[in-house]
Amino acid sequence: MESSPDTVEASVPNAVFSPDDDLETLWFKAYQGEVSGETLFATIARVSEDPEIRRKMTVLARLEKKTREACVPAMVRNGFPTDPDPKTVADAESLGEVAAAIPWTDLMASFEPITSQFVVLYKRIGEVSAADRAESELLVAHEHALLEFARREIAGRSDDSTEPIEALPHMN
């Protein structure tokens, strides 16, 4: 069966989910995405020699952790597991080691295609389950904050790049 131009697969290359995914699969991918992000950013912070990069990656790791924790009630409400997937953690650690060696601007440029895929996934959760809409919106907001962070970094606004992240209500 061919995809039409307005399907998720066609509009989001290498999408992190399928429109046929059930709620449990969507939540697994979303929750493990937060596990992955937390591990990735923490690994970059750990291996980076630049104190400013370490500081910023620590902020991003904290964002991913707090976002993951904010999703636990939805996971529990739905009867879904909240344990980090060991393969997800191992893959994110390996990726973090590699990402730490990438030029900063290139790393920041990688945020937009990744966040755009996760925004679609997170919106889908809210479409499939009205009970999970608040968590869905929180997940989307955190992706927008990550993207704004990267855009500010690319634009040379490193002095205020973490402000969109710190401004999120669940970061307090």
C-alpha positions as CSV (number, residue, x, y, z in Angstrom):
1,M,0.0,0.0,0.0
2,E,1.4,3.4,-1.0
3,S,1.5,6.4,1.4
4,S,-0.2,9.5,0.3
5,P,1.6,12.8,0.7
6,D,-0.3,13.7,3.8
7,T,0.4,10.6,5.8
8,V,2.8,10.8,8.8
9,E,5.3,8.5,7.0
10,A,5.5,10.9,4.0
11,S,5.5,14.1,6.0
12,V,8.0,13.0,8.6
13,P,10.9,11.0,7.1
14,N,12.2,8.2,9.4
15,A,9.3,8.9,11.8
16,V,9.7,7.6,15.3
17,F,6.3,6.1,15.3
18,S,3.6,4.7,12.9
19,P,0.1,6.1,12.7
20,D,-1.0,2.5,13.4
21,D,0.8,2.4,16.8
22,D,-1.5,1.8,19.8
23,L,-1.3,3.9,22.9
24,E,1.0,1.6,24.7
25,T,3.5,1.7,21.8
26,L,3.2,5.4,21.6
27,W,3.9,5.8,25.3
28,F,6.8,3.4,25.2
29,K,8.4,5.3,22.5
30,A,7.7,8.7,24.2
31,Y,8.9,7.6,27.6
32,Q,12.0,5.8,26.4
33,G,12.7,8.9,24.2
34,E,12.9,10.9,27.5
35,V,15.2,8.2,29.0
36,S,17.3,8.4,25.9
37,G,17.5,12.2,25.9
38,E,18.4,12.2,29.6
39,T,21.2,9.6,29.1
40,L,22.5,11.3,25.9
41,F,22.7,14.8,27.4
42,A,24.2,13.4,30.7
43,T,26.8,11.5,28.7
44,I,27.8,14.5,26.7
45,A,28.0,16.5,29.9
46,R,30.2,13.9,31.5
47,V,32.7,13.5,28.6
48,S,32.9,17.1,27.4
49,E,36.0,19.1,28.3
50,D,34.2,22.4,27.9
51,P,32.6,23.6,31.2
52,E,29.9,25.7,29.4
53,I,28.9,22.7,27.3
54,R,28.9,20.5,30.4
55,R,26.6,23.1,32.2
56,K,24.2,23.3,29.3
57,M,24.0,19.5,28.8
58,T,23.4,19.1,32.5
59,V,20.4,21.5,32.1
60,L,19.1,19.5,29.1
61,A,19.6,16.2,31.0
62,R,17.6,17.7,33.9
63,L,14.9,18.7,31.5
64,E,14.6,15.2,30.1
65,K,14.5,13.7,33.6
66,K,11.9,16.1,34.8
67,T,9.8,15.6,31.7
68,R,10.1,11.8,32.1
69,E,9.1,12.0,35.7
70,A,6.1,14.2,34.8
71,C,4.9,11.4,32.5
72,V,5.0,8.7,35.2
73,P,1.4,9.4,36.3
74,A,0.1,8.8,32.8
75,M,2.2,5.7,32.5
76,V,0.9,4.3,35.8
77,R,-2.7,5.4,35.0
78,N,-2.5,3.4,31.7
79,G,-0.7,0.4,33.4
80,F,2.5,0.9,31.4
81,P,6.0,0.1,32.8
82,T,8.3,3.0,33.7
83,D,11.6,1.1,33.9
84,P,14.3,2.5,31.5
85,D,14.9,0.1,28.6
86,P,18.5,-1.2,29.0
87,K,19.1,-1.1,25.2
88,T,17.8,2.5,25.0
89,V,20.2,3.5,27.8
90,A,23.2,1.7,26.2
91,D,22.4,3.2,22.8
92,A,22.1,6.7,24.2
93,E,25.4,6.4,26.1
94,S,27.1,5.3,22.9
95,L,25.5,8.1,20.9
96,G,26.5,10.6,23.6
97,E,30.1,9.6,23.4
98,V,30.0,10.2,19.6
99,A,27.9,13.4,19.9
100,A,30.3,15.0,22.3
101,A,32.9,15.0,19.5
102,I,30.7,16.7,16.9
103,P,31.2,20.4,16.4
104,W,28.7,22.3,18.6
105,T,26.9,24.0,15.8
106,D,26.4,20.7,14.0
107,L,25.1,19.1,17.2
108,M,22.7,22.0,17.6
109,A,21.5,21.7,14.0
110,S,20.6,18.1,14.6
111,F,17.9,19.2,17.1
112,E,15.3,20.4,14.6
113,P,14.8,17.2,12.6
114,I,14.7,15.2,15.8
115,T,12.4,17.4,17.8
116,S,10.0,17.7,14.9
117,Q,9.6,13.9,14.8
118,F,8.9,13.8,18.6
119,V,6.5,16.7,18.5
120,V,4.3,14.6,16.1
121,L,4.6,11.6,18.3
122,Y,3.7,13.5,21.4
123,K,0.7,15.2,19.7
124,R,-0.5,11.8,18.6
125,I,-0.6,10.6,22.3
126,G,-3.1,13.5,23.1
127,E,-5.1,12.6,20.0
128,V,-5.4,9.0,20.9
129,S,-6.1,9.5,24.6
130,A,-7.9,12.6,25.9
131,A,-6.9,11.4,29.5
132,D,-3.2,11.9,28.5
133,R,-3.6,15.3,26.8
134,A,-1.9,17.3,29.6
135,E,1.2,15.1,29.4
136,S,1.0,15.3,25.6
137,E,1.1,19.1,25.8
138,L,3.9,19.1,28.3
139,L,5.9,16.8,26.1
140,V,5.3,19.1,23.1
141,A,6.3,22.2,25.1
142,H,9.5,20.6,26.2
143,E,10.4,19.8,22.5
144,H,9.7,23.4,21.5
145,A,12.0,24.5,24.4
146,L,14.8,22.2,23.2
147,L,14.4,23.5,19.7
148,E,14.5,27.1,20.8
149,F,17.6,26.3,22.9
150,A,19.4,25.0,19.8
151,R,18.2,27.9,17.6
152,R,19.6,30.4,20.2
153,E,22.9,28.5,20.3
154,I,23.2,28.5,16.5
155,A,22.4,32.3,16.5
156,G,25.1,33.0,19.0
157,R,22.8,33.6,21.9
158,S,24.5,31.3,24.2
159,D,24.0,33.6,27.2
160,D,20.2,33.1,27.1
161,S,19.8,29.8,25.3
162,T,18.7,27.8,28.4
163,E,15.9,30.4,29.3
164,P,13.2,28.6,27.3
165,I,14.0,25.4,29.2
166,E,14.2,27.0,32.6
167,A,10.9,28.7,32.0
168,L,8.9,25.5,31.6
169,P,6.6,25.0,34.6
170,H,7.8,21.5,35.4
171,M,11.4,22.6,35.6
172,N,10.8,24.3,39.0
